[in-house]
Amino acid sequence: MKPKLVLLSTFLTPLRSGAEACPEEIAHRLCERFDITIVTARLTLSIPEDDPFHNQARVVRVGVGHGIDKWLFPFLAPFAVRRAQPQIVHAVLESFAGLAMVCTKWLMPHAKTILTCQSTNTSLFIGLMHRKADRVTVISRALLTRAQSFGRTDALLIPNGIDVPAIERACADMKKIPGRILFVGRLEPMKGVDVLLRSLARLLEMRQDFTGGPQVHLRIVGQGSEEKELKKLAADLRLLEHVTFTGFIPIPRVFDEFAQAQIFCGLSRSEALGNVFLEAQAAGCAVIATRTGGIPDIVEDGRTGLLVAPDDAEGAAQAMQKLLSPDPRQWQELAQAGMMSARSYDWQGIVSRYEEIYRSLL
């Protein structure tokens, strides 16, 4: 009989972001060796028909089908976990899932628990979550330092991964479009998309007297609470001819976007790691990012990408101007080094490390 594993993840496809890639990849890759249940918040009454875990993992959605479900999740999820009777409970992302793990520990004290820390934006009950978990993993050095401050000297650094073969397949079928700039992520304040739009406006000012070279165009892939405001900002900055808001594009189709982009620019105000930067590197994009959180773990300034300060629209515009210079070596060398570095983050190896933790707890 396969060991029973429950994964706690407040969000799931189609509402996933970088953090939720972790439980989804674990479910896809370990379903033959573990009996897997994913407990998630319902959040909406329209459940996708193409559930990505069909025949691989059971998905239990708790809540009333409203945004309030994420607040209810810590209290409803433990009862769903108890019905599954797992040996191991793995909470991915402190905050709602982490608190659900704490409540599960009170309800099922004999179940082994794992907390995977993925965020630098939360502080409520963080110490309690670290203390209650039997194992703690983190995705970046910044989070490792935080875990150690809570006394978890046994915390393991396991970064998030990417689907390298799928990205390489997309790149084999697509060609880079000169001047194409890409952002992929949630349209939320922490992602700094407003700064990206202002940097694009500044870039176009800098290039007014420039003749020749590629036409600059930014594609913004994603959805979120700031979508309406960002579209208005793009109009106010007279960028509508240079910006396309695509909405959400699911994996693996989103890899086509990476494959066609020359530059990936993500100007996060905070970021625990940033899967999209790894995906962009693997697809051969020259990456511009901010010097914050765990981003410097994967984007080495001047070697595998360019780093600027958060909220520095001028610095980001200068970085884009540098990479769009007539000399292709300006971006090709960064793209090539980033591609080589990103290959070591394939999900197969990352999930194997989680399996080792599960086996050690059984």
FENSUL-V351320 format. One record per backbone hydrogen bond with DSSP energy under -1.0 kcal/mol. NH is the residue of the N-H (numbers start at 1). CO is the residue of the C=O. Records with the same first field share a line. If there is no record, write none. Layout:
NH = CO  CO
This chain:
5 = 35
6 = 88
7 = 37
8 = 90
9 = 39
15 = 12
21 = 18
22 = 19
24 = 20
25 = 21
26 = 22
27 = 23
28 = 24
29 = 25
30 = 26
33 = 30
34 = 30
35 = 3
37 = 5
38 = 58
39 = 7
40 = 60
41 = 10
42 = 62
44 = 42
47 = 45
51 = 49
54 = 51
56 = 53
57 = 53
58 = 36
60 = 38
62 = 40
69 = 66
70 = 67
71 = 68
72 = 68
73 = 69
75 = 72
76 = 72
77 = 73
80 = 76
81 = 77
82 = 78
83 = 79
84 = 80
85 = 81
87 = 4
88 = 4
89 = 112
90 = 6
91 = 114
92 = 8
93 = 116
98 = 93
99 = 95
100 = 96
101 = 97
102 = 98
103 = 99
104 = 100
105 = 101
106 = 102
107 = 103
108 = 104
111 = 108
112 = 87
114 = 89
115 = 135
116 = 91
117 = 137
126 = 123
129 = 125
130 = 126
131 = 127
132 = 128
133 = 129
134 = 113
135 = 113
137 = 115
138 = 156
139 = 117
144 = 140
145 = 141
146 = 142
147 = 143
148 = 144
149 = 145
151 = 148
152 = 147
153 = 151
155 = 152
156 = 136
158 = 138
162 = 345
164 = 162
167 = 163
168 = 164
169 = 165
170 = 166
171 = 167
172 = 168
177 = 260
180 = 177
181 = 217
182 = 263
183 = 219
185 = 221
187 = 223
188 = 186
191 = 188
192 = 189
196 = 192
197 = 193
198 = 194
199 = 195
200 = 196
201 = 197
202 = 198
203 = 199
204 = 200
205 = 201
206 = 202
207 = 203
208 = 205
210 = 207
217 = 179
218 = 242
219 = 181
220 = 244
221 = 183
222 = 247
226 = 187
227 = 224
230 = 226
231 = 227
232 = 228
233 = 229
234 = 230
235 = 231
236 = 232
237 = 233
238 = 235
239 = 234
242 = 239
244 = 218
246 = 220
254 = 250
255 = 252
256 = 253
258 = 254
259 = 255
260 = 256
261 = 257
262 = 180
263 = 180
264 = 286
265 = 182
266 = 288
269 = 190
270 = 190
277 = 274
279 = 275
280 = 276
281 = 277
282 = 278
283 = 279
284 = 281
285 = 280
286 = 262
288 = 264
289 = 306
291 = 308
292 = 290
294 = 271
295 = 292
297 = 294
298 = 295
299 = 295
302 = 305
303 = 300
304 = 300
306 = 287
308 = 289
312 = 309
316 = 312
317 = 313
318 = 314
319 = 315
320 = 316
321 = 317
322 = 318
323 = 319
324 = 320
325 = 322
330 = 327
331 = 328
332 = 328
333 = 329
335 = 331
336 = 332
337 = 333
338 = 334
339 = 335
340 = 336
341 = 337
342 = 338
343 = 339
344 = 341
345 = 342
347 = 162
350 = 346
351 = 347
352 = 348
353 = 349
354 = 350
355 = 351
356 = 352
357 = 353
358 = 354
359 = 355
360 = 356
361 = 357
362 = 358
